[in-house]
Amino acid sequence: FDPFTTSPNSFAGTTETSRRDFITGIYTRADSTSPEQAGVEVLLNRDEFTRSWTADTLNWDVRTNGLKAFKWWDFGPLALKTDASFMYHRRVSGSTISKSNWSLSSATTRLEYKPGTNRLVYAEALGTYRSDDGAGYDLAFGFQEKRSRLHLQGSGSLFSRIATIQEMYWASGSLTGNSNLDNETGFSLQGSMTYRVGSSTTVGLEGRYRYSDNQAFITPDSTFINGSGFGTSTTTAFVQFNSKRWELETSLVYGASQFPDSLTQTDALNIPGDRLWIRNSVFVKGYVFKRATYIKTGIRTLISPLSYSTRWYDTNTHYWQANSTQQPIPSFIRVDAELSARIRSIMIVTRWENILDGVGQAGYFETATFPMMPRRFIVGIRARFIN
């Protein structure tokens, strides 16, 4: 379907999918209250898929055998964790993936240092190797600092990631892989700060930035290429108020994409993707009926005043594109109302979602071609019976 009409792009289509996973493992820990310190897992998987429509047919039957292991070591303020995995994939039938078999090996080492109960510094390294001579890595580092009112957190990473099996070996009528793709490389940075003002109010600020080069894109002729470098950034600010009677929160999220170079075959990716979301929630809570019941009720709103381009998911080929050639998402307002109650050991939750769906707006979308759920009413009950 198109994003804003009810006329289907294809009037006939069928999909059949079947997946089976078997996992067994053995783990050790110091005592019944401690986390697992070591373990080994064996995995057996079968993934079958068939989709046919007027323009194309997808089909595969892939079996996977895998082995995973991990181990924690504690040396006072130092902790070391290592884990490794080996996965062997075999295509039993189907023509959509041209590769008949491949294996993927990975190993991770994480080192943590806790100079105090409220401070943590860590570093992590991940290496991957695939049997078609593809190799990649992720190197990460970060810290956490907690004080009586202030909480700081920061992290960064460098990465070189192998192109996926789909990007390199896909073979269908609507999309063709490219076995000559280079690794996607780049870095990311993230930081956050929260501060508690008084006993009921918390303010926070968070920022993220990611730069990527050689990411795979689908061209207009339905094949994959390596794109040039681009960056994405997100900034979030929020205020929370939580008292005996009220819970209030407001937050502002601003996201932007920067494509410094023109991509001849993917010019649509240069469409601005600036996004502004304003979230608010107001809830009142307390005991009623002589403290026999505890009730919490209120509303949540999401306001998106700007039209923007989003990532795009192609359902036919199961692929996320970094930006969309589809019509930009128009401005929208989403409103949810909620009432929850605890009656002794029974919890009841009622929620009326997306109340303003279709009221003066085209609809509620978070990503191109994927409309969110229409207006709906949900009731949930959770009961515990204890002798």
Disulfide bonds with the S-S distance in Angstrom:
none
